[in-house]
Amino acid sequence: MASFQVQVTIDGEEHLFPVKPKSVVAFERQFKMGLSKAFNADQKMEHIYWLGWESMRSAGNVVKPIDSWLDTVDECVLVPKAVEPEE
């Protein structure tokens, strides 16, 4: 699976959070399906917002419970992680 991050916009301010293995496993446990299937066959905005919430939380930020957190979010977008060139 390609590496990606989630861009969370709150109050017009964009924040990028890496989607790490811990967040992927938490997603799969929460939704009872693999991440690849969720984003290819059965994509829902809930999946993207949940992954944004979980990635933000896993990065060490204090976040509200998801339903309250959603009240503060403008947008969540999955973006490819930049690949650094080899030297």
C-alpha positions in Angstrom: 0.0 0.0 0.0 1.3 3.4 -0.9 2.2 5.8 1.9 -0.1 8.7 2.5 -1.0 11.3 5.0 -4.2 13.1 5.9 -4.7 16.8 5.7 -7.1 18.1 8.3 -8.4 21.6 8.0 -9.6 23.3 11.2 -10.6 27.0 11.3 -9.0 27.4 7.8 -5.7 26.1 9.0 -4.3 23.0 7.3 -2.4 20.3 9.3 -0.8 17.2 7.8 -0.6 14.0 9.8 1.1 10.7 8.6 -1.1 7.6 8.5 1.0 5.2 10.4 0.6 1.4 10.9 -1.1 2.0 14.3 -3.8 4.1 12.6 -4.3 1.6 9.8 -4.8 -1.3 12.3 -7.2 0.9 14.4 -9.1 1.7 11.2 -9.4 -2.0 10.2 -10.6 -2.9 13.7 -13.1 -0.1 13.8 -14.6 -0.7 10.4 -14.1 -4.5 10.1 -12.5 -4.2 6.7 -9.1 -3.6 5.1 -8.1 0.0 4.4 -7.6 -0.9 0.7 -11.1 -2.2 0.4 -12.6 0.7 2.2 -11.0 3.2 -0.1 -11.5 1.3 -3.3 -14.8 -0.5 -3.0 -16.8 1.0 -0.2 -15.5 4.5 0.3 -17.4 6.7 2.7 -16.5 10.2 3.9 -16.8 8.8 7.5 -13.7 6.7 6.7 -11.6 9.7 5.7 -12.8 11.8 8.7 -12.2 8.9 11.1 -8.7 8.3 9.7 -8.0 12.1 10.1 -9.2 12.0 13.7 -7.2 8.9 14.5 -4.0 10.1 12.8 -4.3 13.4 14.6 -4.8 11.6 17.9 -2.0 9.2 17.3 0.4 12.1 16.5 0.0 13.1 20.2 -2.7 15.8 19.8 -5.4 16.0 22.4 -8.7 15.6 20.4 -12.3 15.6 21.4 -14.4 12.5 21.0 -15.0 12.0 17.2 -18.5 13.5 17.0 -17.5 16.6 18.9 -14.2 16.8 16.9 -16.3 16.7 13.6 -18.0 20.0 14.7 -14.5 21.7 14.6 -13.3 20.3 11.2 -13.7 22.0 7.9 -12.3 19.2 5.7 -10.2 16.1 5.7 -8.3 14.9 2.5 -6.0 12.0 1.9 -2.8 13.1 0.1 0.1 11.0 -1.1 3.2 11.2 1.1 6.1 12.8 -0.7 8.8 10.4 -1.6 12.3 11.7 -0.9 14.8 11.0 -3.7 17.6 8.5 -2.9 21.1 9.9 -2.8 
